[in-house]
Every structure is written in structure tokens, then in C-alpha cells.
Amino acid sequence: MNTNHFLPKLIALFILLKFVYLIFSVVSDKINFTDNKSTFSIESYKELSMRKDAHWYKKIAIDGYTKGIKQADGSRYLNFSSGQSEWAFFPFYPMINGILVKILNVEYKTVALATSLIFSILAIIGYFLFCENYFNSEHRAFWCTTITFVFPFHFYFSMFLTEGPFLACLVWTFYFISRNNLLFASIVLIPLVLLRPNGLILFLPIFIYYLEKNKILKFKSFFGIIGIKGIAIFIPAVLTFCVYIFYQYSLTGHLFAFKEAQNGWGKEMMFPLSALFKSGDFNCQATSWYVIGVIGFFIFNLKRFNLSFKILVIFSLMLPLMSGSTYSMIRYLSVAFPLFLVLSEIIYNSKFRLYVVLILFIVHLGSFYLWYVDHPLGF
């Protein structure tokens, strides 16, 4: 089979998975597992996907960001000392949705459904193409993509959140670099830095991956034409991020308003591992053990990761933990694709891979149930 056969199958499987979420929700209601009242309808699916941070993105898309109080000198200042603020969320995803709401004159959830489908399919295609190039095998790429997207808690890629768009931009960047298509890599990096705070920080592993692909292993080689081209691909994204910084300053009086807004979530900087088991509630305990499991898997399989992947995984682990909490760590780690690249390779090489995938899918539905009933661990 060739790529033209594999990709339609993957896309069809992913769309079918969305229907499974809805069917699972309706069945759960019918047998009185929940108090929700889902039906087999698009509206029910919209409500299902419109949870948690999705409401913040809707607020930004419809109302924009809150402006600070105008000062005597004409500048603005916004106090972040108390309460949660939409400034903690980056603008690309809500901006795209907001523009489409105005152009199409439809409700936000309809637009979010469409963009969620588009971004998640782009993530699947990009992930498959990268795996195909990485493993030099279409069959292996098909299985690895399937394993990654049915992995427990990876329903996030189907919800009205930024996991789908962020993963899409990340894997397409790596794919374009692997194919030496630097212009497209440079373009995709722009939304990457406007989707999440860690987008800019991930430039380091991306640049190292570029060096690895071009076999630039010596420092003096950085200043050759290949090294300069590698640095140049980041310039448009960096300039875009600078514009966003000054936009924040013009409306709030803070160059890094997104960082100041974290105060509303009670986050504080600390040594990453100090966040583990910080409190006694079930969510903290469960996510702490999850993080320990991921760290153990990473260390045990360290030789399977190239340097760029190692740095990407370490950043994905340490940066959220530095904010002083393990809450939502499962969601944050869902976009650390090298972890699932290595895991799926291990599963693929097993003669029991079909059974493992079926077990993963069952656990995936169990994790989705936590989201559906609004359990903290589901987010």
C-alpha cells in the first residue's frame, strides 16, 4: 500500500473516533452513568467539545482581550494581582475563530467545530508524513500515527482547545525541516509561537533538529551558509512574537502580560520536581505518578531519542512543572510527540501490537469519560 491509501484511512478513523465520543456519551447517559443529556446530534458534540479552557478562547474570539485602565500619560495598566484573566491564553487560535465568526456570521461553536476538525486532521497528516520520513516505512507510520491518536487522554486533539493546532504546527515544522523545505518551516513557526507560551522555547530543539539533519556538529559550522539559513527560518516568528509583546504592553502596561496573568491560577515558580505530590488531592497524586512514569519511560529509553527530541521532551516536562503544579500535565505532555514516537515504535515491534492498540483504545474511552463527567483528571 502507498501513502495515498494510508492517509484517507487515518482521516476516516479519526472522524469515526469523533462519532465514537458522541455515541459513548449518549450511551453513558442512557445507562445513568451521568446526569448529562446528550443526543445523537451536532449540537451535543459541540457541547461535548466546549469545556474548560474552550470558554476562555470563546471570550477572546468574541470580546477580545481586556484593556487596562487608561493612565494620565495615555498609557494603559491592567492589574493581574487577583482573579483569572484571558491574557494567560495566546491569541492565534481564538483570533482565527473570531475572524471566521465575523466573516461567516455563525455562532462560535460552529466555527470551533470546523477549525478543530481542520487542525486535528492537519496534525494527523503531518504526524504521519513525519513518521513515514523518520521510519522510512509507510506501514510503520500508519501504525505509529494510529497508536498516538488513540493513546489515553489524546481526545484533547478533538476538543475546542489548542492541542490540535499546536501539535499540527510542531510536527509540520519538523517535517518541513526533514524535507529541507525551510520556507514552509518558517511560515509554520509563526502560528506556533502564537499558540502557547512554550512555542518560542521549543525553537531550541527545532534548531538542533535542523543541525542534526544537516550534520552540522561543530560550533564553527554554525557560521557557514547552512547554519545561517537555519537561524534565518526563525526570524519571521521571532519578529511576530515581538509584535505580540508590544501589543500586550499597549493594552496592559506589561510586556509579558501572559506571564503576569498566571497569578490568577495561583502558579508560582519553583524547582520542577518540587511540584510532584505537592498536595494530597487525587488529581495531584495521579498526575504526579503519571509524570514519574513518563520520566521513567524517557530515561529507560534515552538512547532511542536523538538530542533534539531529548531537549523537546525535557522542556515539555520541566516547563509546566516549574509553574508549581502537576495539574493538566497529561494534557501538556500530549503534544510532546517524540515520547509517543518512541512508544509507538516499541508497540509496533511487538507481535501483540493489535491487542495493545485495542487496550489503549479502551483506556482512551475511559479517560474520555473523565472529560465528559467534568472530572478534574480529565483535563
Rosetta blueprint (number, residue, H / E / L):
1 M L
2 N L
3 T H
4 N H
5 H H
6 F H
7 L H
8 P H
9 K H
10 L H
11 I H
12 A H
13 L H
14 F H
15 I H
16 L H
17 L H
18 K H
19 F H
20 V H
21 Y H
22 L H
23 I H
24 F H
25 S H
26 V H
27 V H
28 S H
29 D H
30 K H
31 I L
32 N L
33 F L
34 T L
35 D L
36 N L
37 K L
38 S L
39 T L
40 F L
41 S L
42 I H
43 E H
44 S H
45 Y H
46 K H
47 E H
48 L H
49 S H
50 M L
51 R L
52 K L
53 D L
54 A H
55 H H
56 W H
57 Y H
58 K H
59 K H
60 I H
61 A H
62 I H
63 D H
64 G L
65 Y L
66 T L
67 K L
68 G L
69 I E
70 K E
71 Q L
72 A L
73 D L
74 G L
75 S L
76 R E
77 Y E
78 L L
79 N L
80 F L
81 S L
82 S L
83 G L
84 Q L
85 S L
86 E H
87 W H
88 A H
89 F L
90 F L
91 P L
92 F H
93 Y H
94 P H
95 M H
96 I H
97 N H
98 G H
99 I H
100 L H
101 V H
102 K H
103 I H
104 L H
105 N L
106 V L
107 E L
108 Y H
109 K H
110 T H
111 V H
112 A H
113 L H
114 A H
115 T H
116 S H
117 L H
118 I H
119 F H
120 S H
121 I H
122 L H
123 A H
124 I H
125 I H
126 G H
127 Y H
128 F H
129 L H
130 F H
131 C H
132 E H
133 N H
134 Y H
135 F H
136 N L
137 S L
138 E H
139 H H
140 R H
141 A H
142 F H
143 W H
144 C H
145 T H
146 T H
147 I H
148 T H
149 F H
150 V L
151 F L
152 P L
153 F L
154 H H
155 F H
156 Y H
157 F H
158 S H
159 M L
160 F L
161 L L
162 T L
163 E H
164 G H
165 P H
166 F H
167 L H
168 A H
169 C H
170 L H
171 V H
172 W H
173 T H
174 F H
175 Y H
176 F H
177 I H
178 S H
179 R L
180 N L
181 N L
182 L H
183 L H
184 F H
185 A H
186 S H
187 I H
188 V H
189 L H
190 I H
191 P H
192 L H
193 V H
194 L L
195 L L
196 R L
197 P H
198 N H
199 G H
200 L L
201 I L
202 L L
203 F H
204 L H
205 P H
206 I H
207 F H
208 I H
209 Y H
210 Y H
211 L H
212 E H
213 K H
214 N L
215 K L
216 I L
217 L L
218 K L
219 F H
220 K H
221 S H
222 F H
223 F H
224 G L
225 I H
226 I H
227 G H
228 I H
229 K H
230 G H
231 I H
232 A H
233 I L
234 F L
235 I H
236 P H
237 A H
238 V H
239 L H
240 T H
241 F H
242 C H
243 V H
244 Y H
245 I H
246 F H
247 Y H
248 Q H
249 Y H
250 S H
251 L H
252 T H
253 G L
254 H L
255 L L
256 F L
257 A H
258 F H
259 K H
260 E H
261 A H
262 Q H
263 N H
264 G H
265 W H
266 G L
267 K L
268 E L
269 M L
270 M L
271 F L
272 P H
273 L H
274 S H
275 A H
276 L L
277 F L
278 K L
279 S L
280 G L
281 D L
282 F H
283 N H
284 C H
285 Q H
286 A H
287 T H
288 S H
289 W H
290 Y H
291 V H
292 I H
293 G H
294 V H
295 I H
296 G H
297 F H
298 F H
299 I H
300 F H
301 N L
302 L H
303 K H
304 R H
305 F L
306 N L
307 L H
308 S H
309 F H
310 K H
311 I H
312 L H
313 V H
314 I H
315 F H
316 S H
317 L H
318 M H
319 L H
320 P H
321 L H
322 M L
323 S L
324 G L
325 S L
326 T L
327 Y L
328 S L
329 M H
330 I H
331 R H
332 Y H
333 L H
334 S L
335 V L
336 A L
337 F H
338 P H
339 L H
340 F H
341 L H
342 V H
343 L H
344 S H
345 E H
346 I H
347 I H
348 Y H
349 N L
350 S L
351 K L
352 F L
353 R H
354 L H
355 Y H
356 V H
357 V H
358 L H
359 I H
360 L H
361 F H
362 I H
363 V H
364 H H
365 L H
366 G H
367 S H
368 F H
369 Y H
370 L H
371 W H
372 Y H
373 V L
374 D L
375 H L
376 P H
377 L H
378 G H
379 F L
